[in-house]
Structure formats: structure tokens, C-alpha cells
Amino acid sequence: ARMRVAVVGAGVSGLTATKCCLDEGLKPTCFEQSQDIGGLWRYTEHVEARRPSLYPSVISNTSKEMSAFSDFPYPEDFPVFLPNAQLLDYLRRYAKHFGLLEHIRFGTTVVSIRKQPDFATTGQWDVVTEADGKQTSHVFDAVMVCSGNFHEPSLPLHCFPGIEKFQGQYFHSRQYKHPDVFQGKRVLVVGMGNSGVDIAVEASRVARKVTISTGRGSWVLSRVFDHGYPWDMVFNTRLMSLIRNSLPGPLSRGLINFRVNQWFNHENYGLQREKSCLVREPVLNDDLPSYILTGRVTIKPGVKEFKDNSVIFHNCPEEEPIDIIVFCTGYNVSFPFLEEAIVKVENKHASLYKYIFPTHLQRPTLAVLGLIRPLGAIMPVVEMQARWVTRVFKGKRPNMSSPPYQNAVQTGLVFSVHQMQFQFGLSYDEVLKTDCLVYMDQLASFIGAKPSVLGLLCRDPQLALRVFFGPCSPYQYRLEGPGCWEGARQAILTQWDRTLKPTRQRVPAESSSSCPSLLTVMGLLLLLAAVVFGF
């Protein structure tokens, strides 16, 4: 009989987990508490309990070529960075193409997941679900937890003295939908993640005044990078990764500081990190610098104290009047259906081997997917996690006695803090962030899917050069090994065509002519002749 696998959630992680189970010949059953797929990317006008919530203007921070599942490229006419509705459309196409919907039970909530009495020998789990008010118990051979970590807001009001006196309105960013609520108001945004900056920029178009309070600052990147190309297609290449991870720490940090300050000097805008040696996850926003320049948004230090209708910032003696506070203070990691002993979460740190397997289970038959915030696209990362996990379930077990695993049991870390601090990765949830290329390569090596640049150089030099110098797109992990895809090579060679297709809607008539190219060639030949003959 095929191995039965329970998949919790039908968002990005749940869909690819279900697909990978089918690829490996397993029998998945995906439980989704709502009536549709999409998870975080499915917009609803009202906030729903135990579901992620997003605002209608959300656009992906990673480009479509870097965000695609490795064997399913985006349509070429989709924009480079996707509005949430089009990203959801892509997920629907993915589910339909691979026949995933028939394996999903909608309107079904997972109530509890407990070990079977004979777990030490069978590795089986008792999964209790609820649908239409009726609970049902199931036995599964393995479980993939894909419920995400954006449904339980973190609102530490005790960290903000005087908040109980504040007479205005305040709420967590999870509650935000439209900027109308800020019309004519003086708005304070506490926190400077991607949501905080997005909300501040939107609010500034209708509000009387908008202030962002940040105690640590942040690097701000534009989606539009060198020569107008998408930031991640320039930043996440094998060459750049090799440079970042090979240089000594101070030099590597200096290189990153230089790159992120090329767009604008963060210190002049009040955004510079207080401790320049430790940089955190960057914020992707195309508007913030110009909005600061034009006075629409003001950057202030951390909050010291709230008054009835005002706020006092650290190192700023004067009070600043405010009407509305938006707390962009992140989310708690929570698995209410699991026993606390199964996935131990302390200080937002879950003790998981390779960010996936609980380190203390006798048998590796439960995996947590997506509990990671890579410095890049999440979709290819969770897909790679699912590819490895399903092979582990199938019988290719990780070596539980190996030194790396035993070290993970003690630390719960995949990479040491020393390695991580060279990139953008240290912040309040530092262990949930990592260099996605290094992490992807490591998981790919476990299943034999890591591309060999040297091997490709011998067999296919053109492809090898694209793989090493070009964007490290997900298709690279389908060139060889289990699950290899015959379309991977062509997808890599044409990725820039799909990137430029939606932006090159106007092509001047003269650009199609060969005359300029011919004139350029002739000019170069004449210049060469002049140099050779000394003219």
C-alpha cells in the first residue's frame, strides 16, 4: 500500500507538498480549513480567524522567474513582479496542471496531531480533523505541516509604556486592508518590515502626516536594480553567492553596505543600521526614498512612551501628536494542533533540523515546511524542502547519528550565526532567515539534484555559463537527479525573454533593422584597422 501523508494547509507550501508526494508515489491528503487554495495570497475583504491576511495592493517582492516552481514557469505575459491576484492565478494553474485539487479536502480544520502509541516502530500519527461540526480521526504514515506563520499576530503592548492611556485608534498590520481609514489623520507606523513600509507609503497619499518608528533602521532596496533588471535576478547568482560567502566577514559586509547604498545613502534618510556590522533582512519598496524626500513620510527612532494623544521617541524630547497607530510587529510561530513537545518554539526559534524536521523524534515522519524566510523567493525553497522530505518519507532517511544532526539537536540551527551575519540575516527572528541559494544547494545535494557547473561546462558550455553567471532560477534544480524535467534547459536559456516580454511592449521600428548592427560592426573593424596600421 502507498504511504499515506497528511498535508496541513493548501497554500504555497501545501500545494507543492501535495505535488511532491504524488511525484514520489505517496498518497497525500491535504486538509484546508477554508474553501479555496492560495493561503496568504488569497485576498479576502474581511480578516478570517487562523488565516493569513493581506491587503489588496500587495505585490510580490521577488520576480516571477525566481519565484516559479522549478518545473512550471510563469506565463511569459505575466508582469515581472506579480500583484497578489495574478500570483493566486498562477497557483490555480499549478494545481490544475498537476491535478492537485482532487487531493484537497476543503472546509476541513486539523484539530490535533498526536503520535500513535506504537510511534517508535511505525512512525504513524493520529490526525483529528473537523468539518461541518463533526470530528473525524485518521491514521497517517507521515505529516507535512504547511500552515505557515502569518496567522497569529505578535502585538507586544507591554513593550510600549503608556499605550493604555492612548485615546486614539491602534491595530496590528494584519487588520489593514485599505488606506481610507487614514484620511486626514496623523499616522504612526511602528516597525519597518515590508508591510510597515507599504502601509506607510499608502497612508501618506491620504493622511495628514505619516511617521515610521524604527529602532534599528533597515536597508531599503528597489525591485528595479542594476540597468533596470529585477533585483533578485542580479543579486542571487552563483557568482555573487560565491563572492559573498568566500570573502572575509568585514569585507563581505562592506561589499553589501556599498551595494545597498548605491541607490541612496541610508544614513542621510535616517535608515542606517545603528550597528553597521549586523545587517537585517532588506525592505523592498520602490517609493520610500522619494516619499521621505518630499516630506510625505518621516523616519523617527523607537517609541519611548505614549501619551493621551501623542508619542515621545527615544532621543527626541518633544511630543508628536498622533491619531492612529499601526503596529507592524510581526507574527508568532504557532502550531495549535501540535503538542508543544513535538515542535518546541522558544523566542521565535523552532528547533528543527534543516528548518524542517523536529530534532527529537524517534522517526522522521513529521516535517514543517515554509518556516523560513529566505533572502529570496519562498516558493522554490518550500518546493525543494518538499522534494527532500518526500524522499525521506519514502525511505531515504537522514542519518540521525551524524554529527551535523546531533549538533542540530543541540542548537536547532542550519547555519551558524557567524555565517548568517555576513548577509542580511540577523534580526528579531534571525534563525528563520538564511541565504536561499546556499540552503537550496544543500537540500538539492541530499537528493542528487544540485547542478554541477563543472559537469555542465564539459557537456553544455552555453548552459554552464548561464547557470554560473546568470540568475540562479529554480529550473537549475531540474537539470539532473530525481524529478529532472526535460524543459529545464530551455527554461533557463529563455528566462530573460520571459522577463523582458511584458516590459517590451513598444519596439521602435528602427530597432528591428540590421543597419545599426552592421554599422557598429563596420565601425569596430575600422577602429581595429586604425590601431593595427597606426592611423
Buried (B, 14 or more C-beta within 10 A) or exposed (E): EEBBBBBBBBBBBBBBBBBBBBBBEBBBBBBBBBEBBBBBBBBBEEBEEEBBBBBEBBBBBBBBBBBBBBBBBBEEEBBBBBBBEBBBBBBBEBBEEBEBBEBBBBEBBBBBBBBBEEBEEBBBBBBBBBBEEEEEEBEBBBBBBBBBBBBBBBBEEEEBEBBEEBEBEBBBBBBBBEBEBBEEBBBBBBBBBBBBBBBBBBBBEBBBBBBBBBBBBBBBBBBBBEEEBBBBBBBBBBEBBEEBBEBEEEEBBBBBBEBBBEBBEBEEBBBBBEEEEBBBBBBBBBBBBEBBEEEBBBBBBBBBBBBEBBBBBEEEEEBBBBBBBBBBBBBBBBBEBBEEEBBBBEEBBBBBBBBBBBBEBEBBBBBBBBBBBBBBBBBBBBBBBBBBBBBBBBEEEBEBEEEEBEBBBEBBBBBEEEBBBBBBBBBBBBBBBBBBBBBBBBBBEBBEBBBEBEEBBEEBEEBBEBBBEBBBBBBBBBBBBEBEBEEBBEBBBBBBEBBEBBEEEEEEEEEEEEEEEEEEEEEEEEEEEEEEEEE
